[in-house]
Amino acid sequence: MVLFRIFFGLLIFLEVVGAFITGWIQETFVAPQHALPFIGFEWLTLPAPLAVYIYYGLIAAAGLCIMLGLYYRAAAVAFTLLWWGCYLMQKVHYNNHYYLLILLGLFMVAVPAHRYRSLDVRRNPSLLQHTCPRWCVLIFCLQVGLVFTYASLAKLYPDWLAGKPIAIWFDAKAHYPVLGPLFGQAWFRTFIIYGGIFFDLLITPLLLWRRTRVLGFVLCIIFNIFNSITFQIGGFPYLMIALTLFFFPPETIRKIFFRKKMSAQPANKVYTARHKNWVTTALALYFMVQLLLPLRHMLFRGSVFWTEEGHRMAWHMMLRTKSGHLSFEARTANGQSVPVQLRDYFTNLQIRAISRSPDMIWQAAQIILRDLRAKGHADVALYAHSQVSLNGAPLKTFVDPTADFAKISWKPFQRSAWIVD
């Protein structure tokens, strides 16, 4: 746990540094006129440009404090809240590992990862603790198991099995040195298609069983390094490698990383006894949500890869590719056309994301309608013309062109009838 704390804090810090260096913060929070937050969180508005950089600077500082174990609990709470805010504030750059960092942040708030090899212990030696309750480790193992298991199940759909998204991605990477020639080989693509399914399904059992644990660890390193090189998906692969540490016995980790002999010391009995009931209840509720949330797409008609209803927070990782185009048509009550240019409201990056996501199409429509009404067009209808290609298939109509977005309200628990199957 201590080793993971160090890595986790370092990853947060590097994630923020990368966001500064690459211009991600500018592109995501400063350049856009309008945010596209999660629906219901519109009150999380974009702050002034300077405030955005200060905000991310605070996240970086929290990461360093977590890594060093300095004011650890406060730093973990600060990181989780600040990162959660970033996550809810924009959907254009949705990424599974952004969501996973929130969940892990909650875990880090709960566990005593600062009671050994930390500046908090140096400041207050009475905090020193060599062991922790077993649940502090098991929650990480269970979360990893859920992520990989749902990732495997999500791959059991026709387009993945037919290799359609893999073909598109690998064709675009044929110029890569060393791996490029492999990407064009049919046998290698088949290996990746089925290897991905079986890896995600079996990696947790391999890590849990002592005899296969080292094999699972090696496979995890190979799998995640390959993904990092091929798809450039940030810190997610390295985070997953670090999480495998929880599957190894504490004695093994100590022998490798903390060679200084420790005195035998039981877990903090006061901590475990006093909080046993609420810890059990909280964890039961948490993992019930984690079990059910990725299945919510089954409540909606149609393919989740097309409609996007239930796609987020479901561990659908690198499963499909979508492209398309979108335009809006506004008409007054007397039939007069009102020009609408998406670039007057959104950046090119936002437009690409909006065009393939129904909830963002609806949000974009509401932003445009508010602007048109502010300009004096009180009774105006707004229609979307959208065509989308899923996994290289021919373009298809995505949104009902006769649906007036001025009359459509967002209903998160109902199938959106204006999405064309």
MOTA-V869513 format. One record per helix or strand of 2 or more residues. SS is the DSSP state (H for helix, E for strand). FROM is the first residue (numbers start at 1). LEN is the number of residues. If there is no record, write none. Layout:
# MOTA-V869513
[[SS	FROM	LEN] [SS	FROM	LEN]]
This chain:
# MOTA-V869513
[[H	2	21] [H	24	7] [H	49	20] [H	72	18] [H	96	15] [H	119	5] [H	125	3] [H	135	20] [H	158	4] [H	164	8] [H	179	5] [H	186	23] [H	210	22] [H	236	12] [H	250	8] [H	269	25] [H	296	4] [H	304	4] [E	322	11] [E	337	2] [H	342	3] [H	348	8] [H	358	17] [E	380	11] [E	396	2]]
